[in-house]
Amino acid sequence: MVEKVNNLQNKLAKESIFIALMILMKKKSFNEISITEITKKAGVSRMAYYRNYTFKEDIITNYLDDLFAKYFNTILSYEKHDKYRDTCLYFAYFRKHHELILNLIHCKLTNLILDRYDKYLHSIFQNILTERSYSPEIDKYVITYIAGGLYKILIEWVRSGMKESDEEMAKIICNLVIES
């Protein structure tokens, strides 16, 4: 029971810290934000911060890890892979988190998204691209190519106001991937 309470408190502290950082990133550059400002805005102690994070970037990368893990698990929950559906889900996930991406663009930290792509998209695309007959040596380049394109398209889509629907974006991506 004590462990359950501690886990809940830790989860709440992490969520509060993330929200505080997002609020501060709208007003200041990332490098100008101090740990003290984050903890004060979050209403948590510095100890709670350091229990969960070493660097400020960890706040964002942990959040992105959770986001990608949920996306990956959603895709894996389907028996059959469908590129269009999976791509729609991708844009839907990021649409829900567009404030995060806008903050990362504003603070010139979009590379943190690309770093997470390296961690997660390889696994995701290995499952999606199973019908292709690439060798593992070539497969890594195909996945890197697609991941780089998805990253750049995501940033541009968010930067330009996400005017296109998730479905329109999925069509664009599926047409590009099928043609390449």
C-alpha positions in Angstrom: 0.0 0.0 0.0 2.8 2.4 0.9 4.5 1.6 -2.4 1.3 2.3 -4.3 1.0 5.7 -2.6 4.6 6.5 -3.3 4.1 5.6 -7.0 1.1 7.8 -7.2 2.9 10.7 -5.5 5.8 10.3 -7.9 3.5 10.2 -10.9 1.8 13.4 -9.7 5.1 15.1 -9.1 6.3 14.2 -12.6 3.1 15.5 -14.2 3.3 18.7 -12.2 6.9 19.2 -13.2 6.1 18.6 -16.9 3.2 21.0 -16.8 5.2 23.7 -15.0 8.0 23.3 -17.6 5.6 23.7 -20.5 4.1 26.9 -18.9 7.6 28.3 -18.4 8.7 27.4 -21.9 6.0 29.6 -23.4 7.5 32.6 -21.6 11.2 32.0 -21.6 13.9 30.2 -23.5 14.7 26.7 -22.2 18.2 27.7 -21.0 16.9 30.5 -18.9 14.5 28.3 -16.9 16.0 27.2 -13.6 15.2 24.1 -11.6 14.0 26.4 -8.8 11.5 28.0 -11.1 10.2 24.6 -12.3 9.8 23.2 -8.8 8.2 26.4 -7.5 5.7 26.5 -10.4 5.0 22.7 -10.0 4.6 23.0 -6.2 7.1 20.2 -5.5 10.4 20.0 -3.7 13.8 20.0 -5.4 14.1 16.5 -3.9 11.1 15.4 -5.9 12.6 16.9 -9.0 16.0 15.2 -8.5 14.3 11.9 -7.6 13.0 11.8 -11.1 15.4 13.8 -13.3 19.0 14.6 -13.7 18.7 17.2 -16.5 15.8 19.5 -17.5 15.8 17.7 -20.9 14.9 14.5 -19.0 11.4 16.0 -18.2 10.7 16.2 -21.9 12.3 12.9 -23.0 10.5 11.0 -20.3 7.2 12.5 -21.5 8.1 11.6 -25.1 9.0 8.1 -24.0 5.6 7.7 -22.5 3.9 9.1 -25.6 5.8 6.9 -28.0 5.2 3.8 -25.8 1.5 4.4 -25.7 1.5 4.9 -29.5 3.5 1.7 -30.0 1.2 -0.3 -27.7 -1.8 1.0 -29.5 -0.4 -0.1 -32.8 0.6 -3.5 -31.4 -3.0 -4.0 -30.0 -4.2 -4.5 -33.6 -3.9 -7.9 -35.1 -3.1 -6.6 -38.6 -1.0 -3.6 -39.4 -2.5 -0.9 -41.5 -0.2 1.8 -42.6 -3.0 4.4 -43.1 -4.6 3.7 -39.7 -1.2 3.7 -37.9 -0.2 6.9 -39.6 -3.6 8.5 -38.7 -2.9 7.5 -35.0 0.5 9.1 -35.2 -0.9 12.4 -36.2 -3.7 12.2 -33.8 -1.3 11.5 -30.9 0.8 14.5 -31.8 -2.2 16.7 -32.5 -3.2 16.1 -28.8 0.3 17.2 -27.8 0.9 20.1 -30.2 1.6 22.5 -27.3 4.6 20.4 -26.4 5.9 20.5 -30.0 5.3 24.2 -30.3 7.3 24.7 -27.1 10.1 22.5 -28.5 10.1 24.5 -31.7 10.1 27.8 -29.8 13.0 26.6 -27.6 14.9 25.0 -30.5 14.6 21.5 -28.9 12.9 19.5 -31.6 16.0 17.3 -31.7 14.6 15.7 -28.6 11.7 14.3 -30.7 14.2 13.0 -33.3 16.2 11.3 -30.5 13.0 9.5 -29.4 12.3 8.5 -33.1 15.6 6.7 -33.1 14.6 4.8 -30.0 11.0 3.9 -31.0 10.4 4.1 -34.7 12.8 1.4 -35.6 10.7 -1.1 -33.6 7.4 0.4 -35.0 8.5 0.3 -38.6 10.0 -3.2 -38.4 6.4 -4.3 -37.6 4.8 -2.1 -40.3 7.3 -2.8 -43.1 7.1 -6.6 -42.8 5.8 -7.1 -46.4 8.9 -5.4 -47.9 11.8 -7.7 -48.7 14.7 -5.6 -47.6 17.7 -7.1 -46.0 18.4 -6.0 -42.4 21.3 -3.9 -43.7 19.0 -2.0 -46.1 16.0 -2.0 -43.7 17.8 0.3 -41.2 18.3 2.9 -44.0 14.7 2.7 -45.1 13.5 3.2 -41.5 15.9 6.1 -41.0 14.7 7.7 -44.2 11.0 7.4 -43.2 11.7 8.5 -39.6 13.5 11.6 -40.8 10.7 12.5 -43.2 8.0 11.9 -40.5 10.0 14.1 -38.1 10.3 17.0 -40.6 6.7 16.7 -41.7 5.5 16.7 -38.1 7.4 19.8 -37.3 6.2 21.6 -40.4 2.6 20.5 -39.9 2.6 21.8 -36.3 4.5 25.0 -37.2 1.9 25.8 -39.9 -1.1 25.3 -37.6 -2.1 21.7 -38.3 -4.6 22.8 -40.9 -4.7 19.4 -42.6 -6.6 16.6 -40.8 -4.9 13.5 -39.4 -6.5 11.6 -42.3 -5.1 14.0 -44.9 -1.7 13.8 -43.4 -1.9 10.0 -43.3 -2.7 10.0 -47.0 0.3 12.2 -47.8 2.6 9.9 -45.8 1.2 6.7 -47.2 1.5 8.0 -50.8 5.1 9.1 -50.1 6.1 5.7 -48.5 4.4 3.6 -51.2 6.0 5.6 -54.0 9.5 5.5 -52.5 
